[in-house]
Amino acid sequence: MEASPALILSVAFIGLMVIGVPISHATGLAAIAALLTIMPPMPAMAVSAQRIATGLDSFALLAIPFFFMAGSIMNRGGIARRLIDCAKVFVGWMPGALAQITILANMMFGTVSGSAVAAASAIGGTMQPIKDKAGYDRAFSAAVNISSCPTGLLIPPSGAFIVYSLVSGGTSIAALFLAGYIPGILMGVSVMIPVWFMAKKRGYLPMPPLPWRDKFAAILAALPSLGLIALVIGGIIGGIFTATEGSAIAVVYSLALAGIYRELKFDDLYRIIVDTIEATAVVSLMIGTSLAMAYVMSLASIPQLIGDWITAISDNKYVALMLVNIVLLLMGTFLDLTPGILIFTPIFLPVLTQLGVDPVHFGVILVFNMCLGIISPPTGSALFIGCAIAKVSIEQVTRPLIPMFLSSTVALLLVTYVPALSLWLPTVFGFIK
């Protein structure tokens, strides 16, 4: 009898996804279908609605629309060009300089915007004509942009960690933010390494050295944009304000910066507000229905069933982590970042915590996996954006993308099996004992 709700939930969810039902609707409908095997129709509907409503009744969720808005303002306010100029100073000397600049600029812009798609659009759209003029292969250029744009999702401030904090039962957002720094940088470096060798093979040269005056000017111009990170993260870690309050401060800061740069038009504000409302509505519905599904999972003992399956194979946490990584990498090719976090956290977190894995460490592993998912065919959102910007097909970009993906997978394994890469900074700052 315990397996019946689990079976109905799984079959309904997969079936609805296959026929093209939006994931938030599929999640809610599958949860209701499973509840109907446990209780009568009217209570099932009432419980589902109640779980969706209570799931969204969280002060921490206010951070999501504020960070969305701050990212949109940054995206339209002339930030990308200044970060690209700053990236030239640090990686322009490398082989394939324009590709390396794209990677570092994506890391910085993804951090201030909080969106892989925004980073791919802003940095890729700016760099693509420059790389075309320099003779770079378009498929290679697209692969570089695609593989590096998710790095900002690991480097805080990150909306992905806020969602994980909510669904994991209140894991410290400050601890998660600190935990993401080293893995995020490691992911960026893991893309730079194969690009170095591929660029040398293709004959893509370094840039001519910049005069010190130009270097200083480029760094100085980028500092106000990067100051957003220092302000928000410093305030959260220092206990001056919460993540939600920090997100509101990020909006005020980005508006002030856009006013100084004078590259944000008044008409853009309407589009920014509409984009923020649309993105928030989508994510909120997804969070509500996913939390309803998580409740049904607990009633159907699905985490326990998954835990029994994993421990039947091995009760070694390192083997369990490998199994979880394999599942997440496979499922990440079909699920976007937010639904992936919402669906898999209640499934795998109880199992791994019982085996001794820290919830902060698992949060980083989960987000890293989902970052690789959005650059993978067949449904990776960053993959489609990157191909559209470079005007190449997925088939063309797959070959140069493979070495970068494999290198990032090695970085994922390092993060998985060396917990200190994630937990050292939160421990130093006293968020983990």
PLY file of the C-alpha trace (Angstrom):
ply
format ascii 1.0
element vertex 433
property float x
property float y
property float z
element edge 432
property int vertex1
property int vertex2
end_header
0.00 0.00 0.00
2.90 2.36 0.72
4.21 1.92 -2.80
0.88 2.86 -4.42
1.03 6.67 -3.84
4.69 6.64 -4.83
3.87 4.81 -8.05
0.97 7.12 -8.89
3.09 10.20 -8.15
5.96 9.01 -10.36
3.82 7.80 -13.26
1.60 10.90 -13.24
4.52 13.30 -13.08
6.52 11.60 -15.84
3.43 11.12 -18.01
2.41 14.77 -17.73
5.95 15.89 -18.54
6.08 13.64 -21.60
2.90 15.13 -23.08
4.25 18.64 -22.60
2.44 19.88 -19.49
4.44 22.73 -17.84
6.52 21.39 -14.98
4.81 23.45 -12.27
1.38 22.17 -13.39
2.67 18.61 -13.75
4.08 18.76 -10.22
0.82 19.98 -8.67
-1.41 17.59 -10.62
0.82 14.62 -9.80
0.70 15.54 -6.11
-3.13 15.68 -6.20
-3.31 12.34 -8.06
-1.15 10.68 -5.41
-3.14 12.25 -2.56
-6.34 10.78 -4.03
-4.97 7.32 -3.20
-4.59 8.36 0.46
-7.71 10.48 1.17
-11.08 11.43 -0.41
-11.20 14.00 -3.26
-12.28 17.10 -1.30
-9.68 16.75 1.49
-7.05 15.97 -1.16
-7.81 19.22 -3.00
-7.90 21.19 0.25
-4.59 19.75 1.49
-2.90 20.46 -1.86
-4.08 24.09 -1.84
-3.07 24.48 1.80
0.42 23.12 1.17
0.92 25.45 -1.82
-0.23 28.47 0.21
1.81 27.68 3.32
4.84 26.88 1.18
4.79 30.39 -0.27
4.21 32.03 3.13
7.90 32.70 3.71
9.71 35.99 4.29
12.87 34.57 2.68
11.06 34.18 -0.66
10.88 37.98 -1.01
14.57 37.85 -1.88
13.79 36.15 -5.19
11.88 39.01 -6.92
14.33 41.58 -5.55
17.34 39.68 -6.88
15.50 39.20 -10.19
14.94 42.95 -10.41
18.52 43.80 -9.48
19.76 41.39 -12.16
17.48 42.91 -14.81
18.68 46.41 -13.96
22.30 45.26 -14.16
21.58 43.51 -17.45
20.25 46.71 -19.04
22.47 49.23 -17.29
25.78 48.94 -19.13
27.40 46.52 -16.70
28.47 43.86 -19.22
30.86 46.09 -21.19
32.66 47.28 -18.04
33.09 43.72 -16.74
34.44 42.59 -20.11
37.02 45.39 -20.05
37.99 44.33 -16.52
38.32 40.68 -17.60
40.78 41.71 -20.33
43.19 42.90 -17.66
43.35 39.51 -15.92
43.10 36.93 -18.71
43.95 38.83 -21.90
47.46 37.34 -21.83
46.18 33.76 -22.23
45.92 31.82 -25.50
42.41 32.29 -26.86
42.20 35.58 -24.98
38.72 36.45 -26.21
37.39 33.07 -25.09
39.05 33.42 -21.67
37.62 36.94 -21.33
34.16 35.51 -22.04
34.59 32.97 -19.23
35.77 35.46 -16.60
33.19 38.07 -17.66
30.44 35.42 -17.39
31.64 34.57 -13.88
31.47 38.22 -12.82
28.25 39.11 -14.62
26.49 35.93 -13.53
27.36 36.82 -9.96
25.87 40.32 -10.10
22.86 39.30 -12.22
22.15 35.91 -10.61
21.10 34.44 -13.97
22.94 32.11 -16.34
20.64 33.07 -19.21
21.22 36.80 -18.58
24.98 36.23 -18.48
24.93 34.20 -21.70
22.86 36.88 -23.43
24.74 39.94 -22.19
28.32 38.65 -22.36
27.79 36.34 -25.32
25.94 39.00 -27.27
28.71 41.54 -26.63
31.65 39.22 -27.27
30.34 37.29 -30.29
30.88 40.09 -32.89
34.37 40.69 -31.49
35.24 36.99 -31.75
33.77 36.82 -35.25
36.03 39.68 -36.31
39.05 37.91 -34.79
38.28 34.73 -36.76
37.05 32.53 -33.92
34.97 29.51 -34.91
31.34 30.23 -33.99
30.66 26.76 -32.56
33.73 27.08 -30.32
32.68 30.57 -29.22
29.19 29.35 -28.41
30.56 26.39 -26.41
32.72 28.73 -24.32
29.79 31.03 -23.58
27.42 28.14 -22.76
29.81 26.26 -20.47
30.81 29.33 -18.44
27.53 31.21 -18.03
26.22 29.05 -15.08
29.26 29.80 -12.88
27.50 32.84 -11.39
24.76 30.57 -10.04
27.29 29.09 -7.63
29.09 32.33 -6.77
26.78 34.36 -4.50
24.46 36.11 -4.22
22.57 33.17 -5.72
18.81 32.71 -5.95
19.39 28.97 -6.32
20.76 28.76 -2.78
17.80 30.73 -1.43
15.40 28.21 -3.00
17.45 25.33 -1.60
17.46 26.91 1.86
13.66 27.06 1.81
13.02 23.51 0.62
15.78 21.96 2.77
14.14 23.14 5.97
16.06 26.34 6.67
19.71 25.68 5.86
21.63 28.90 6.54
21.63 31.13 3.46
24.82 32.86 4.63
26.55 29.46 4.95
25.36 28.44 1.48
26.55 31.74 -0.02
30.01 31.30 1.49
30.09 27.63 0.44
29.51 28.55 -3.21
32.60 30.71 -3.71
35.34 28.11 -4.16
33.19 25.62 -6.18
31.99 28.48 -8.44
35.53 29.67 -9.10
36.62 26.06 -9.60
33.89 25.60 -12.21
35.12 28.66 -14.09
38.73 27.46 -13.96
37.62 24.01 -15.15
36.33 25.67 -18.34
39.45 27.81 -18.77
41.80 24.80 -18.77
40.43 22.95 -21.85
39.85 26.30 -23.59
43.57 27.09 -23.13
44.61 23.89 -24.97
41.89 24.12 -27.61
42.81 27.74 -28.32
46.49 26.89 -28.72
45.57 24.10 -31.12
43.36 26.45 -33.14
45.93 29.26 -33.14
43.86 31.79 -31.17
46.40 34.28 -29.84
46.68 36.34 -26.64
45.79 40.02 -26.75
48.49 42.69 -27.03
49.54 43.90 -23.56
47.48 46.80 -22.22
49.18 49.93 -20.83
49.04 50.14 -17.05
46.88 53.26 -17.28
44.25 51.34 -19.29
44.40 48.40 -16.88
43.82 50.66 -13.90
40.96 52.47 -15.65
39.23 49.18 -16.59
39.43 47.83 -13.04
38.25 51.14 -11.58
35.23 51.22 -13.95
34.20 47.68 -12.93
34.59 48.18 -9.17
31.18 49.82 -8.60
29.44 46.86 -10.27
31.43 44.32 -8.27
30.78 46.43 -5.19
27.24 45.04 -5.20
28.63 41.63 -4.27
30.78 43.03 -1.47
27.86 45.06 -0.11
25.28 42.26 -0.13
27.51 39.38 0.95
29.39 41.49 3.50
26.12 42.66 5.05
24.66 39.16 5.25
27.79 37.55 6.68
28.32 40.43 9.10
24.78 40.07 10.40
23.88 43.63 9.39
20.87 42.47 7.37
19.18 39.28 6.19
19.36 37.87 2.67
15.91 39.30 1.96
16.91 42.77 3.13
20.15 42.43 1.20
18.20 41.71 -1.99
16.22 44.94 -1.55
19.46 46.85 -0.99
20.78 45.27 -4.22
17.85 46.80 -6.13
18.51 50.28 -4.69
22.25 49.95 -5.36
21.79 48.76 -8.96
19.30 51.58 -9.66
21.75 54.14 -8.30
24.54 52.64 -10.39
22.39 52.65 -13.54
21.61 56.32 -12.85
25.32 57.13 -12.61
26.11 55.26 -15.84
23.08 56.86 -17.59
22.59 53.80 -19.78
19.19 52.79 -18.37
16.26 54.52 -20.05
13.04 55.33 -18.24
11.12 53.06 -20.65
13.37 50.18 -19.56
11.92 50.32 -16.05
8.53 49.14 -17.27
10.11 46.13 -18.99
12.20 45.38 -15.91
9.13 45.38 -13.65
7.15 43.18 -16.05
10.06 40.72 -16.42
10.42 40.56 -12.64
6.70 39.90 -12.11
6.65 37.18 -14.78
9.78 35.44 -13.46
8.56 35.64 -9.86
5.15 34.22 -10.78
6.71 31.27 -12.57
9.13 30.48 -9.74
6.50 30.99 -7.02
4.05 28.58 -8.63
6.86 26.08 -9.07
7.89 26.41 -5.43
4.31 26.03 -4.16
3.49 22.93 -6.19
6.90 21.38 -5.48
6.39 21.78 -1.74
2.99 20.11 -2.12
4.76 17.27 -3.93
7.36 17.10 -1.15
4.53 16.67 1.38
3.07 13.80 -0.65
6.54 12.26 -0.93
6.82 12.22 2.84
3.36 10.61 3.18
4.29 8.01 0.57
7.66 7.36 2.26
9.48 8.05 -1.01
12.66 9.40 0.67
12.78 6.24 2.76
12.26 4.07 -0.33
15.08 5.94 -2.14
17.22 5.64 0.97
16.61 1.89 1.16
17.50 1.56 -2.54
20.77 3.45 -2.10
21.78 1.68 1.12
20.89 -1.68 -0.47
23.60 -0.95 -3.02
26.02 0.46 -0.44
25.89 2.22 2.91
29.15 4.00 2.08
28.45 7.73 1.72
30.98 8.10 -1.11
29.24 5.44 -3.18
25.89 7.06 -2.34
27.19 10.45 -3.49
28.31 8.91 -6.78
24.86 7.39 -7.33
23.20 10.71 -6.52
25.52 12.55 -8.91
24.71 10.13 -11.72
20.96 10.56 -11.18
21.24 14.35 -10.96
23.41 14.62 -14.08
20.96 12.49 -16.06
17.83 14.25 -14.79
19.47 17.66 -15.07
19.40 17.30 -18.85
15.58 17.42 -18.67
14.94 19.72 -15.69
15.85 23.37 -15.26
17.73 24.61 -12.20
14.85 25.62 -9.90
12.57 22.59 -10.46
15.59 20.32 -10.09
16.38 21.79 -6.67
12.75 21.64 -5.58
12.21 18.04 -6.67
15.47 16.38 -5.64
16.18 18.09 -2.32
13.39 16.29 -0.38
14.32 13.02 -2.09
18.09 12.91 -1.50
18.78 15.24 1.44
17.32 12.95 4.16
19.26 9.98 2.79
22.60 11.76 2.57
22.32 13.51 5.94
21.79 10.10 7.54
25.04 9.00 5.90
26.89 12.02 7.31
26.77 14.52 4.43
26.38 18.14 5.57
23.23 19.85 4.17
25.35 22.84 3.04
27.70 20.51 1.16
24.79 18.73 -0.51
23.29 22.08 -1.51
26.46 22.97 -3.39
26.60 19.54 -5.04
22.96 19.83 -6.11
23.31 23.33 -7.58
26.57 22.34 -9.34
24.80 19.36 -10.93
21.89 21.52 -12.07
24.35 24.05 -13.53
25.77 21.27 -15.70
22.22 20.26 -16.60
21.31 23.64 -18.11
24.25 23.43 -20.53
23.40 19.88 -21.62
21.17 18.68 -24.48
18.33 18.12 -25.08
16.64 20.83 -22.98
19.39 22.96 -21.41
18.21 26.58 -21.30
21.74 28.02 -21.48
22.49 25.70 -24.42
19.64 27.12 -26.47
20.46 30.75 -25.63
24.15 30.29 -26.44
23.40 28.62 -29.77
20.89 31.32 -30.69
23.39 34.11 -29.97
26.15 32.49 -32.02
23.68 31.36 -34.71
24.84 27.75 -34.65
22.97 24.48 -34.16
23.15 22.24 -31.10
24.81 19.58 -33.27
27.58 22.01 -34.24
28.28 23.14 -30.67
28.24 19.67 -29.09
31.75 18.64 -30.19
33.66 21.65 -28.77
31.40 21.64 -25.71
32.27 18.06 -24.67
35.83 18.76 -23.35
34.55 21.71 -21.31
31.65 19.67 -19.92
33.95 16.79 -18.97
36.39 19.15 -17.27
33.53 20.71 -15.27
32.37 17.20 -14.34
35.83 16.54 -12.88
35.41 19.77 -10.88
32.03 18.47 -9.67
33.67 15.27 -8.45
36.31 17.30 -6.59
33.59 19.34 -4.90
31.71 16.13 -4.08
34.61 14.22 -2.55
36.55 17.10 -0.99
33.93 18.66 1.35
36.41 21.29 2.53
36.08 23.04 -0.83
32.51 23.88 0.16
32.64 23.89 3.95
35.92 25.68 4.68
34.67 29.25 4.30
31.40 28.71 6.24
33.48 27.09 9.01
35.98 29.95 9.11
33.15 32.49 9.48
31.45 30.42 12.18
28.34 29.31 10.29
29.32 25.64 10.54
30.91 24.14 13.66
0 1
1 2
2 3
3 4
4 5
5 6
6 7
7 8
8 9
9 10
10 11
11 12
12 13
13 14
14 15
15 16
16 17
17 18
18 19
19 20
20 21
21 22
22 23
23 24
24 25
25 26
26 27
27 28
28 29
29 30
30 31
31 32
32 33
33 34
34 35
35 36
36 37
37 38
38 39
39 40
40 41
41 42
42 43
43 44
44 45
45 46
46 47
47 48
48 49
49 50
50 51
51 52
52 53
53 54
54 55
55 56
56 57
57 58
58 59
59 60
60 61
61 62
62 63
63 64
64 65
65 66
66 67
67 68
68 69
69 70
70 71
71 72
72 73
73 74
74 75
75 76
76 77
77 78
78 79
79 80
80 81
81 82
82 83
83 84
84 85
85 86
86 87
87 88
88 89
89 90
90 91
91 92
92 93
93 94
94 95
95 96
96 97
97 98
98 99
99 100
100 101
101 102
102 103
103 104
104 105
105 106
106 107
107 108
108 109
109 110
110 111
111 112
112 113
113 114
114 115
115 116
116 117
117 118
118 119
119 120
120 121
121 122
122 123
123 124
124 125
125 126
126 127
127 128
128 129
129 130
130 131
131 132
132 133
133 134
134 135
135 136
136 137
137 138
138 139
139 140
140 141
141 142
142 143
143 144
144 145
145 146
146 147
147 148
148 149
149 150
150 151
151 152
152 153
153 154
154 155
155 156
156 157
157 158
158 159
159 160
160 161
161 162
162 163
163 164
164 165
165 166
166 167
167 168
168 169
169 170
170 171
171 172
172 173
173 174
174 175
175 176
176 177
177 178
178 179
179 180
180 181
181 182
182 183
183 184
184 185
185 186
186 187
187 188
188 189
189 190
190 191
191 192
192 193
193 194
194 195
195 196
196 197
197 198
198 199
199 200
200 201
201 202
202 203
203 204
204 205
205 206
206 207
207 208
208 209
209 210
210 211
211 212
212 213
213 214
214 215
215 216
216 217
217 218
218 219
219 220
220 221
221 222
222 223
223 224
224 225
225 226
226 227
227 228
228 229
229 230
230 231
231 232
232 233
233 234
234 235
235 236
236 237
237 238
238 239
239 240
240 241
241 242
242 243
243 244
244 245
245 246
246 247
247 248
248 249
249 250
250 251
251 252
252 253
253 254
254 255
255 256
256 257
257 258
258 259
259 260
260 261
261 262
262 263
263 264
264 265
265 266
266 267
267 268
268 269
269 270
270 271
271 272
272 273
273 274
274 275
275 276
276 277
277 278
278 279
279 280
280 281
281 282
282 283
283 284
284 285
285 286
286 287
287 288
288 289
289 290
290 291
291 292
292 293
293 294
294 295
295 296
296 297
297 298
298 299
299 300
300 301
301 302
302 303
303 304
304 305
305 306
306 307
307 308
308 309
309 310
310 311
311 312
312 313
313 314
314 315
315 316
316 317
317 318
318 319
319 320
320 321
321 322
322 323
323 324
324 325
325 326
326 327
327 328
328 329
329 330
330 331
331 332
332 333
333 334
334 335
335 336
336 337
337 338
338 339
339 340
340 341
341 342
342 343
343 344
344 345
345 346
346 347
347 348
348 349
349 350
350 351
351 352
352 353
353 354
354 355
355 356
356 357
357 358
358 359
359 360
360 361
361 362
362 363
363 364
364 365
365 366
366 367
367 368
368 369
369 370
370 371
371 372
372 373
373 374
374 375
375 376
376 377
377 378
378 379
379 380
380 381
381 382
382 383
383 384
384 385
385 386
386 387
387 388
388 389
389 390
390 391
391 392
392 393
393 394
394 395
395 396
396 397
397 398
398 399
399 400
400 401
401 402
402 403
403 404
404 405
405 406
406 407
407 408
408 409
409 410
410 411
411 412
412 413
413 414
414 415
415 416
416 417
417 418
418 419
419 420
420 421
421 422
422 423
423 424
424 425
425 426
426 427
427 428
428 429
429 430
430 431
431 432
